[in-house]
Amino acid sequence: MKMSCYRRVVVAGLLAAAGLPLVAAVTPAAAQVGGIVHDPRNYAQNILTAARTLEQINNQIKQLQNQATSLVNEARNLQSLPTSTLQELQGQVDRTRELLGKAQRVAFDVGDIQKAFDARYKGAALSAPQAAMVANAEARWTDSVGAFQDAMKVQAGVVGNMGASRQSIGTLVTASQSATGALQAAQAGNQLLALQSQQLGDLAAAIAAQGRAEMLDAARAAAAEAEGRERFRRFRKGH
């Protein structure tokens, strides 16, 4: 009889812990087994308390795991890109600027251009004595030839930079695809934009050099035409 009573008490405690309705026939509320008083209600309450505590601990563990994951992601996002092509790009820009700076006779300078045109391409230079006109014509021809030579040098430099640019593009695209965080991806994108700017600068330099050569040649032709008219006027006047 005592064993049967104990079983009922244990069953009642398990049902209470599981949240199931207790059977009204389970009695008594407290039983004494082997000299120990067992209260099923208190036992069930302790089980529920332990379950809630375990659930809270699990939630705290998940929160800590999420925080650790977030910190790892932030650390990745703050990692700097190990690859940099800035020095190569600056070298290419410097080489192009050096070629432009070596422009012969008529440089890429407003003041220098004005002086050259005043001395050889217009005004008194086109109505000077015969010897001066011949010298000016020779100087203009030298200007034109030098300008075309300069344009070809700049174009050759731009073509030379294309090989280095291609290598830089491959390096940066690879770095961008293997970027582990937002900062690395942004830095790779910025370097690609810098490379594009350098290529646009090379294109502008080539166009400027070519345009300079064409304009000087056109100015030479116009000056030669003006001198021809002056010579013809002098010829008619002499006869």
SULTA-V112918 format. One line per field, one symbol per residue. phi: phi as a letter, one per 30 degrees, with the letter a starting at -180 (. if undefined). burial: 1 if it has 16 or more other C-alpha atoms within 10 Angstrom, else 0. A space follows every 10 residues. Layout:
# SULTA-V112918
phi=???
burial=???
This chain:
# SULTA-V112918
phi=.ddddddddd ddddddddic ddddddbddb bcchicdccd dddddddddd dddddddddd dddddddddd dddddddcdd ddcbcedddd dddddddddd dcedicddbd dddddddddb caiddcbdee dddddddddd ddeddddddd dddddddddd dddddddddd dddddddcdc addddddddd dddddddddd dddddddddd dddddddddd dddddddddd ddddddddc
burial=0000010111 0111111000 0000000000 1000000111 1011001100 0000000000 0000000000 0000011001 1000100010 0110110011 0011111100 0000011001 1100111000 0010011011 1011111111 1111101100 1000100110 1110110011 1111111110 1101100110 1100110111 0111011011 1011011000 100000000
